Amino acid sequence: MMKFSAQQIATILNGSIEGNPAVEVTDFSKIEEGKPGSLTFLANQKYEPFIYTTQADIVLVNNDFVPTAPIQATLIKVQNAYASLATLLNMVEQSKTKKSGIDSTAFIAASATVGENCYVGNRAYIGEHTVIGKNCLIYPHVYIGDHVTVGDSAIIYPHATVYDDCVIGTRCILQAGAVIGSDGFGFAPDGGEYTKIPQLGNVILEDEVEIGANTTIDRAVMGSTVIRRGVKLDNLIMIAHNVEVGEHTVMAAQTGIAGSTKIGRNCMFGGQVGLVGHLKIGDEVKLGAQSGVLRNIEKPGAYMGTPAPQPLREHYKTIALINKLPEMAQKIQQLQKEIDELTKKQKNV
């Protein structure tokens, strides 16, 4: 990291300073492991105790933060500490020297087009009639099939695979091992056997989509599997054929979406969420980790549970009741015993 003063950082982030504006940092650190010469942040209040002991010289905090004890570090108050940290990290990332040039071992088909200022690494493969935009980074051992379009400033990390006919938008990022356009799971029962159904469609990633490591997105049977603008998918996610994921939706690791399900805008799915096929999930739906969804969810809000998600508060109430079941069972047994004794007494009267 380059050296920055608190004043320079506050100017970049449009923040206000409490402390020494001349203090300088050259690194980042976690607040609980803060060290001299580093910048850290406080966004989650459960980490607040560390701000009073951290050795970091600068701490990004939200505008509404009010300390309850003396703080040694210089504070920079911003609207959103976490987003501001991301801004700084992006600046540092962009300042790094970018790889350039086409490696002599890379294969680029004669009919393919590679834009200006691209990097194509060792043993990367670019197929027939494929078009790669400007300023792209294609790392070693990437496979890009025939008739693929890759937009400007895309980054495709080692061992990612893009099958024929797929479309990758501008500024997309495919992490290592991602697979875009593999066959959907389509088989027709036939006399106790299964006949493969050809998957003739493709996958479209719109602009600024990020696909995590070893995440797979199947091509459509017909038409397209579509991942809309700004979607962020974690590692080890499975998106089946003909799924559509709405703009700026995010999903955590090990989520699985079955075929032809349509997911709205600005949704948030926790880890290991599973959706059956042919569902419709509305905009701004949040699903807690390990939720299993068997029905449409049209109303925005937070849901959790299996098999059919409940509104989050109802789910927590249910969990609370489940934890009380042993105690409730004892009470029921005691009440039943008392009822039996009363019934016996009445019969003897």
DRENKE-470802 format. One record per residue (C-alpha): residue in one letter; x, y, z. Coordinates in steps of 0.05 Angstrom, whole numbers, plus 5000, padded with zeros to 4 digits. Layout:
NODE  residuo    xx    yy    zz
NODE        a     X     Y     Z
...
END
This chain:
NODE  residuo    xx    yy    zz
NODE        m  5000  5000  5000
NODE        m  5024  5070  4985
NODE        k  5033  5120  5042
NODE        f  4972  5163  5057
NODE        s  4958  5214  5112
NODE        a  4892  5218  5149
NODE        q  4878  5284  5114
NODE        q  4888  5253  5045
NODE        i  4843  5194  5062
NODE        a  4789  5239  5091
NODE        t  4790  5281  5027
NODE        i  4783  5219  4984
NODE        l  4725  5192  5026
NODE        n  4693  5260  5040
NODE        g  4700  5245  5114
NODE        s  4715  5286  5176
NODE        i  4775  5277  5221
NODE        e  4778  5270  5297
NODE        g  4851  5268  5317
NODE        n  4917  5280  5281
NODE        p  4906  5295  5207
NODE        a  4981  5286  5192
NODE        v  4986  5214  5216
NODE        e  5006  5167  5159
NODE        v  4991  5094  5144
NODE        t  5020  5044  5095
NODE        d  4977  4981  5108
NODE        f  4909  4954  5129
NODE        s  4893  4913  5190
NODE        k  4834  4882  5227
NODE        i  4813  4924  5286
NODE        e  4828  4869  5336
NODE        e  4897  4859  5306
NODE        g  4912  4932  5291
NODE        k  4985  4952  5288
NODE        p  5022  5018  5282
NODE        g  5023  5047  5212
NODE        s  4958  5013  5192
NODE        l  4886  5033  5177
NODE        t  4827  4994  5203
NODE        f  4751  5003  5208
NODE        l  4692  4994  5254
NODE        a  4626  4975  5220
NODE        n  4599  4920  5266
NODE        q  4585  4946  5336
NODE        k  4604  4880  5368
NODE        y  4676  4898  5352
NODE        e  4671  4966  5387
NODE        p  4712  4944  5448
NODE        f  4773  4936  5403
NODE        i  4772  5009  5381
NODE        y  4795  5029  5451
NODE        t  4856  4983  5449
NODE        t  4875  4978  5376
NODE        q  4945  4999  5356
NODE        a  4922  5020  5287
NODE        d  4936  5094  5273
NODE        i  4872  5108  5234
NODE        v  4802  5079  5243
NODE        l  4744  5090  5195
NODE        v  4678  5096  5233
NODE        n  4607  5114  5215
NODE        n  4585  5186  5226
NODE        d  4539  5166  5283
NODE        f  4594  5133  5324
NODE        v  4602  5162  5394
NODE        p  4661  5135  5435
NODE        t  4650  5117  5508
NODE        a  4723  5118  5527
NODE        p  4788  5152  5502
NODE        i  4814  5128  5434
NODE        q  4887  5132  5415
NODE        a  4876  5126  5340
NODE        t  4855  5182  5293
NODE        l  4783  5173  5271
NODE        i  4756  5188  5202
NODE        k  4681  5193  5204
NODE        v  4645  5173  5140
NODE        q  4574  5156  5119
NODE        n  4589  5081  5112
NODE        a  4654  5055  5141
NODE        y  4651  4987  5106
NODE        a  4637  5018  5037
NODE        s  4692  5069  5049
NODE        l  4742  5013  5064
NODE        a  4722  4980  4999
NODE        t  4737  5046  4962
NODE        l  4807  5048  4992
NODE        l  4821  4974  4978
NODE        n  4799  4984  4906
NODE        m  4846  5043  4899
NODE        v  4904  5001  4923
NODE        e  4884  4943  4878
NODE        q  4881  4988  4817
NODE        s  4949  5017  4833
NODE        k  4982  4949  4826
NODE        t  5021  4934  4762
NODE        k  4975  4898  4714
NODE        k  4998  4838  4673
NODE        s  5001  4851  4599
NODE        g  5017  4818  4533
NODE        i  4999  4752  4501
NODE        d  5039  4692  4524
NODE        s  5072  4652  4468
NODE        t  5039  4588  4492
NODE        a  4968  4616  4490
NODE        f  4924  4591  4434
NODE        i  4881  4643  4399
NODE        a  4841  4620  4340
NODE        a  4854  4657  4275
NODE        s  4781  4679  4271
NODE        a  4781  4706  4343
NODE        t  4790  4779  4361
NODE        v  4828  4804  4422
NODE        g  4822  4878  4441
NODE        e  4875  4928  4459
NODE        n  4916  4923  4524
NODE        c  4895  4852  4540
NODE        y  4934  4800  4577
NODE        v  4928  4727  4556
NODE        g  4967  4680  4600
NODE        n  5005  4615  4592
NODE        r  4965  4561  4556
NODE        a  4900  4599  4555
NODE        y  4853  4579  4499
NODE        i  4808  4626  4458
NODE        g  4763  4593  4407
NODE        e  4737  4608  4338
NODE        h  4699  4673  4324
NODE        t  4705  4694  4397
NODE        v  4711  4768  4413
NODE        i  4750  4792  4473
NODE        g  4742  4866  4491
NODE        k  4795  4917  4512
NODE        n  4835  4915  4576
NODE        c  4817  4843  4594
NODE        l  4858  4797  4637
NODE        i  4855  4724  4615
NODE        y  4898  4684  4664
NODE        p  4936  4619  4650
NODE        h  4896  4556  4632
NODE        v  4831  4593  4620
NODE        y  4787  4560  4567
NODE        i  4741  4605  4525
NODE        g  4701  4568  4472
NODE        d  4675  4587  4404
NODE        h  4629  4646  4389
NODE        v  4638  4675  4459
NODE        t  4635  4750  4472
NODE        v  4675  4779  4531
NODE        g  4665  4853  4547
NODE        d  4717  4905  4563
NODE        s  4758  4901  4627
NODE        a  4735  4831  4645
NODE        i  4780  4789  4689
NODE        i  4780  4713  4682
NODE        y  4824  4676  4732
NODE        p  4861  4610  4721
NODE        h  4823  4547  4701
NODE        a  4757  4583  4691
NODE        t  4717  4555  4632
NODE        v  4669  4592  4586
NODE        y  4631  4546  4538
NODE        d  4611  4562  4467
NODE        d  4562  4619  4452
NODE        c  4562  4650  4521
NODE        v  4564  4725  4534
NODE        i  4607  4757  4588
NODE        g  4593  4830  4602
NODE        t  4640  4888  4616
NODE        r  4679  4889  4681
NODE        c  4657  4818  4699
NODE        i  4702  4776  4743
NODE        l  4705  4700  4739
NODE        q  4744  4670  4796
NODE        a  4787  4608  4789
NODE        g  4751  4545  4768
NODE        a  4685  4579  4751
NODE        v  4646  4544  4696
NODE        i  4599  4584  4652
NODE        g  4554  4548  4602
NODE        s  4561  4474  4621
NODE        d  4502  4430  4601
NODE        g  4440  4436  4643
NODE        f  4416  4373  4678
NODE        g  4365  4352  4626
NODE        f  4346  4279  4616
NODE        a  4281  4249  4591
NODE        p  4258  4183  4623
NODE        d  4252  4130  4570
NODE        g  4234  4058  4588
NODE        g  4274  4058  4653
NODE        e  4332  4094  4621
NODE        y  4347  4168  4611
NODE        t  4357  4202  4544
NODE        k  4399  4265  4545
NODE        i  4363  4328  4523
NODE        p  4410  4372  4483
NODE        q  4422  4440  4517
NODE        l  4421  4488  4459
NODE        g  4419  4555  4495
NODE        n  4473  4596  4528
NODE        v  4490  4637  4590
NODE        i  4490  4713  4591
NODE        l  4526  4750  4646
NODE        e  4509  4824  4644
NODE        d  4558  4878  4664
NODE        e  4595  4879  4731
NODE        v  4577  4808  4751
NODE        e  4625  4769  4795
NODE        i  4625  4693  4797
NODE        g  4661  4658  4854
NODE        a  4712  4602  4851
NODE        n  4684  4535  4828
NODE        t  4614  4564  4818
NODE        t  4576  4534  4759
NODE        i  4523  4565  4715
NODE        d  4488  4518  4666
NODE        r  4469  4537  4596
NODE        a  4394  4540  4578
NODE        v  4357  4484  4542
NODE        m  4332  4538  4495
NODE        g  4343  4613  4503
NODE        s  4389  4637  4558
NODE        t  4406  4629  4631
NODE        v  4413  4702  4651
NODE        i  4452  4734  4708
NODE        r  4433  4807  4710
NODE        r  4477  4868  4721
NODE        g  4515  4873  4787
NODE        v  4500  4804  4813
NODE        k  4553  4775  4861
NODE        l  4557  4700  4870
NODE        d  4602  4668  4923
NODE        n  4643  4605  4914
NODE        l  4612  4536  4902
NODE        i  4544  4559  4878
NODE        m  4501  4520  4828
NODE        i  4456  4558  4780
NODE        a  4415  4511  4736
NODE        h  4390  4519  4665
NODE        n  4342  4575  4646
NODE        v  4348  4609  4714
NODE        e  4345  4685  4716
NODE        v  4377  4724  4773
NODE        g  4357  4797  4780
NODE        e  4402  4857  4785
NODE        h  4447  4867  4846
NODE        t  4426  4802  4879
NODE        v  4479  4769  4922
NODE        m  4486  4695  4943
NODE        a  4532  4663  4994
NODE        a  4569  4597  4984
NODE        q  4537  4530  4969
NODE        t  4470  4559  4947
NODE        g  4434  4518  4894
NODE        i  4381  4544  4846
NODE        a  4342  4492  4806
NODE        g  4320  4501  4734
NODE        s  4275  4557  4708
NODE        t  4270  4594  4774
NODE        k  4265  4670  4768
NODE        i  4297  4711  4823
NODE        g  4284  4786  4832
NODE        r  4328  4847  4843
NODE        n  4368  4863  4905
NODE        c  4357  4795  4938
NODE        m  4405  4766  4990
NODE        f  4413  4691  5000
NODE        g  4454  4662  5058
NODE        g  4498  4601  5053
NODE        q  4469  4533  5032
NODE        v  4402  4561  5010
NODE        g  4365  4515  4963
NODE        l  4308  4531  4914
NODE        v  4268  4480  4874
NODE        g  4254  4493  4801
NODE        h  4202  4538  4767
NODE        l  4195  4585  4826
NODE        k  4187  4660  4826
NODE        i  4223  4700  4880
NODE        g  4205  4774  4883
NODE        d  4251  4834  4892
NODE        e  4286  4847  4958
NODE        v  4276  4778  4988
NODE        k  4326  4757  5040
NODE        l  4335  4682  5055
NODE        g  4372  4659  5117
NODE        a  4426  4605  5114
NODE        q  4402  4534  5098
NODE        s  4332  4556  5079
NODE        g  4297  4507  5032
NODE        v  4246  4541  4987
NODE        l  4189  4500  4956
NODE        r  4140  4556  4939
NODE        n  4139  4625  4908
NODE        i  4158  4685  4952
NODE        e  4131  4750  4924
NODE        k  4131  4797  4984
NODE        p  4197  4832  5002
NODE        g  4226  4814  5070
NODE        a  4270  4766  5109
NODE        y  4252  4692  5111
NODE        m  4284  4630  5140
NODE        g  4269  4556  5149
NODE        t  4258  4490  5115
NODE        p  4220  4466  5077
NODE        a  4177  4529  5068
NODE        p  4210  4593  5093
NODE        q  4175  4633  5148
NODE        p  4182  4707  5160
NODE        l  4245  4714  5201
NODE        r  4211  4733  5267
NODE        e  4162  4675  5261
NODE        h  4221  4628  5248
NODE        y  4256  4652  5311
NODE        k  4192  4642  5351
NODE        t  4186  4571  5323
NODE        i  4258  4555  5342
NODE        a  4245  4582  5412
NODE        l  4185  4536  5419
NODE        i  4224  4476  5393
NODE        n  4276  4487  5447
NODE        k  4221  4485  5499
NODE        l  4190  4420  5474
NODE        p  4223  4375  5527
NODE        e  4197  4419  5583
NODE        m  4129  4424  5550
NODE        a  4126  4348  5542
NODE        q  4140  4339  5616
NODE        k  4084  4388  5633
NODE        i  4036  4352  5587
NODE        q  4053  4285  5619
NODE        q  4042  4314  5688
NODE        l  3976  4345  5667
NODE        q  3954  4279  5636
NODE        k  3972  4243  5700
NODE        e  3930  4293  5741
NODE        i  3872  4285  5692
NODE        d  3876  4210  5699
NODE        e  3875  4215  5775
NODE        l  3815  4262  5774
NODE        t  3778  4216  5726
NODE        k  3792  4157  5771
NODE        k  3767  4194  5832
NODE        q  3702  4214  5796
NODE        k  3690  4142  5777
NODE        n  3698  4121  5850
NODE        v  3648  4173  5875
END
